[in-house]
């Protein structure tokens, strides 16, 4: 019996250490994958694509909106959807002015469709060659609007100052010409 006890203890300790090692390796693996799949953990400087940059905004943002001379409080919610293939941005949720913008990738380029409270849906494509902390969008068509006549959002600029502060500027057009800008200065709700 005295000879068997050390052998059993040795086997038990080996199995326990092996099990702990596997659990530790699995936990490290899971943590690494959680970090990769959690867009809220990504940082502006570490982001590989424009869509990933938008995924990192997931959550609620607060600040001010300005349209022409009017300035008022704003809340914007960003959400990753479609199995990670799209990002939605909801403005003025629950109000009569609620609007939704859906961002996705088409032919390797970031695109958006803005579902406006004005009843139209401008479509924009990302313009390449902007500054590293900016996304620039240009009008590329739309539904329920004639760009030469109707009022609509025509271009946009999103500036990433750091992980918790952004500014977006959206240029309106009416009668085929630029009019006012809508400017959102936002910080992430903690």
Buried (B, 14 or more C-beta within 10 A) or exposed (E): EEEEEEEEEEEEEEEEEEEEEEEEEEEEEEEEEEEEEEBEEBEBEEBEEBBBBBBBBBBBBBBEBBBEEEEEEBBBBBBBEEEEEBBBBBBBEEEEEEBBBBBBBEEEEBBBBBBBEBEBBBBBBBBEEBEEBEBBBEBBEBEEBEBEEBBBBBBBBBBBEEBBBBBBBBBBBEEEEEEBBBBBBBEBEE
